[in-house]
Amino acid sequence: MPKVVSNTTPLLSFIKLNRLDILQEIYQRIYIPEAVYKEIETGKGKYYKDISKENWIIIKKVKNKNLVEKYTEFIDIGEVEAIALSLEIKANLLLIDDRKGRTIAEKENINITGTVGILIKAKKLGIIKEIKPYIYELIEKGNFYSETFIKLILKRSGE
């Protein structure tokens, strides 16, 4: 089973969609650092799920404090810890949306995908029939995607 780490935004996006099952079906198990768990808990509001009760989501303490310090001034603590945890457990994939975080993850040779990439994979696997309604629901619930990006993704997905 591949090792997958998630940052806050992809996890929260699937909470917003009430479709954590998509993540579970694709990845079976996801690791998150404590900072990501705390960010989800801090945001207890409109879109929330107690992910500590999900036995397939594993919350881990990050040990590499040097890496955390190295990147904390550039990206938020959740992203930094997700990158550090990916390196510590030799993850096969990091789920991350933030552009700066993605750039740093790639610099650290970590394979990445984001919320939209996960939706594309879910469609390819037959878990969902189309991406478009999910993207527009996420936009309604606060995510941002440019019209250009949306058109490109939908075109590539045959929608």
Backbone torsions as a table, in degrees:
resi	resn	phi	psi	omega
1	MET	NA	127.8	179.4
2	PRO	-66.0	149.3	177.4
3	LYS	-91.4	125.0	-176.9
4	VAL	-125.6	131.6	176.2
5	VAL	-113.0	144.1	177.2
6	SER	-122.9	141.6	167.5
7	ASN	-85.8	177.7	-173.9
8	THR	-66.1	-48.7	-170.5
9	THR	-59.1	-48.6	178.3
10	PRO	-60.6	-41.7	179.2
11	LEU	-62.4	-47.6	179.8
12	LEU	-64.7	-34.8	178.1
13	SER	-61.2	-42.5	-179.9
14	PHE	-75.6	-24.5	170.6
15	ILE	-66.9	-44.7	178.7
16	LYS	-57.9	-38.7	-179.8
17	LEU	-79.2	-7.6	-172.8
18	ASN	56.0	41.7	-176.7
19	ARG	-135.6	44.6	173.5
20	LEU	-58.1	-23.6	179.2
21	ASP	-58.3	-29.5	178.3
22	ILE	-63.3	-47.5	178.2
23	LEU	-60.7	-43.4	-178.4
24	GLN	-65.3	-41.4	-178.8
25	GLU	-66.8	-39.7	-178.9
26	ILE	-74.4	-45.7	-169.7
27	TYR	-108.5	-10.9	-178.6
28	GLN	63.6	-45.5	-179.0
29	ARG	-143.5	139.2	176.9
30	ILE	-130.9	137.2	175.9
31	TYR	-101.1	140.1	174.1
32	ILE	-133.5	145.6	175.6
33	PRO	-77.8	162.9	180.0
34	GLU	-56.2	-36.5	-178.7
35	ALA	-62.6	-36.6	177.7
36	VAL	-67.7	-43.6	177.0
37	TYR	-58.2	-45.0	-179.8
38	LYS	-63.5	-37.9	178.2
39	GLU	-64.4	-40.6	177.7
40	ILE	-64.5	-44.0	-179.5
41	GLU	-65.6	-38.1	179.3
42	THR	-64.5	-33.7	-178.6
43	GLY	-85.3	19.4	180.0
44	LYS	-55.6	99.6	-179.0
45	GLY	-159.4	-126.4	-175.6
46	LYS	-57.9	-45.0	-177.7
47	TYR	-119.0	106.5	-175.2
48	TYR	-152.7	145.7	170.5
49	LYS	-148.5	137.5	177.8
50	ASP	-76.2	92.4	-175.5
51	ILE	-71.8	-12.6	177.5
52	SER	-67.1	-17.3	179.3
53	LYS	-90.3	-2.6	177.6
54	GLU	-89.2	112.4	-175.1
55	ASN	-70.2	-11.0	179.3
56	TRP	-95.0	-5.7	174.9
57	ILE	-105.0	116.7	-175.1
58	ILE	-104.4	120.7	179.4
59	ILE	-93.2	125.0	-176.5
60	LYS	-126.5	147.7	175.8
61	LYS	-84.4	133.2	178.8
62	VAL	-83.9	135.3	-177.6
63	LYS	-100.3	-28.2	-173.5
64	ASN	-79.1	79.6	-177.6
65	LYS	-66.4	-29.8	179.4
66	ASN	-64.0	-43.8	178.7
67	LEU	-65.5	-39.8	178.6
68	VAL	-59.6	-47.3	179.3
69	GLU	-64.0	-37.3	-177.7
70	LYS	-59.1	-39.0	-172.6
71	TYR	-108.8	-5.3	-175.1
72	THR	-59.0	-30.7	-179.6
73	GLU	-75.7	-14.5	-176.8
74	PHE	-101.0	-34.4	-177.0
75	ILE	-139.2	165.2	-175.4
76	ASP	-74.4	165.3	-171.5
77	ILE	-62.0	-34.8	177.9
78	GLY	-61.6	-46.1	178.7
79	GLU	-65.2	-43.7	179.6
80	VAL	-59.6	-48.7	-179.1
81	GLU	-66.6	-34.2	177.7
82	ALA	-64.7	-40.6	176.9
83	ILE	-65.4	-46.6	180.0
84	ALA	-61.1	-44.2	179.7
85	LEU	-64.2	-38.8	177.5
86	SER	-57.6	-42.6	179.0
87	LEU	-70.3	-41.1	-177.9
88	GLU	-63.3	-42.3	-177.2
89	ILE	-96.8	5.9	-178.6
90	LYS	54.5	54.0	-178.2
91	ALA	-64.6	147.7	175.6
92	ASN	-81.9	-22.3	-174.2
93	LEU	-156.4	142.8	173.7
94	LEU	-118.1	126.9	175.7
95	LEU	-90.4	113.2	-175.1
96	ILE	-154.6	138.6	-178.4
97	ASP	-107.3	-36.8	-174.2
98	ASP	-58.4	129.8	-175.4
99	ARG	-59.3	-46.7	-179.5
100	LYS	-63.8	-41.3	178.6
101	GLY	-63.9	-40.1	178.3
102	ARG	-63.0	-41.2	-179.9
103	THR	-62.3	-44.5	179.2
104	ILE	-66.5	-42.2	178.4
105	ALA	-59.4	-43.9	178.8
106	GLU	-63.8	-38.9	177.2
107	LYS	-60.6	-32.1	178.6
108	GLU	-88.6	10.3	178.5
109	ASN	61.8	40.6	177.4
110	ILE	-103.5	131.4	175.4
111	ASN	-71.3	136.1	-176.2
112	ILE	-129.9	156.4	165.2
113	THR	-151.1	165.4	-179.4
114	GLY	-125.2	-170.6	-177.4
115	THR	-55.1	-48.3	-178.0
116	VAL	-67.1	-38.4	176.5
117	GLY	-61.2	-36.9	177.9
118	ILE	-67.6	-41.3	177.6
119	LEU	-62.2	-40.4	177.9
120	ILE	-61.9	-45.2	179.0
121	LYS	-63.2	-41.0	178.9
122	ALA	-61.1	-38.4	177.9
123	LYS	-67.6	-45.2	179.0
124	LYS	-59.6	-35.5	-179.7
125	LEU	-83.0	-4.6	179.6
126	GLY	80.3	14.5	179.1
127	ILE	-75.2	-37.8	173.7
128	ILE	-126.0	156.8	-178.0
129	LYS	-87.0	-35.6	179.1
130	GLU	-148.6	157.7	-176.1
131	ILE	-90.6	-37.2	-171.2
132	LYS	-48.2	-51.1	-178.2
133	PRO	-62.4	-32.4	179.2
134	TYR	-69.7	-41.5	179.2
135	ILE	-62.5	-45.9	-178.5
136	TYR	-69.7	-31.0	175.0
137	GLU	-66.9	-40.1	178.0
138	LEU	-64.5	-39.1	177.7
139	ILE	-62.8	-44.4	177.4
140	GLU	-59.3	-30.0	-176.5
141	LYS	-99.3	16.7	170.1
142	GLY	108.4	-8.0	176.7
143	ASN	-75.9	155.5	178.0
144	PHE	-120.7	129.6	171.5
145	TYR	-139.0	134.3	179.9
146	SER	-70.3	154.5	178.0
147	GLU	-59.4	-39.0	179.1
148	THR	-60.2	-46.0	179.5
149	PHE	-62.7	-45.3	-179.4
150	ILE	-60.2	-47.3	180.0
151	LYS	-60.2	-42.5	179.8
152	LEU	-62.7	-47.2	-178.5
153	ILE	-64.3	-45.6	-179.0
154	LEU	-65.0	-38.7	178.0
155	LYS	-63.6	-47.1	179.9
156	ARG	-64.8	-25.9	-179.0
157	SER	-93.0	2.9	178.3
158	GLY	73.1	29.0	179.3
159	GLU	-114.1	NA	NA
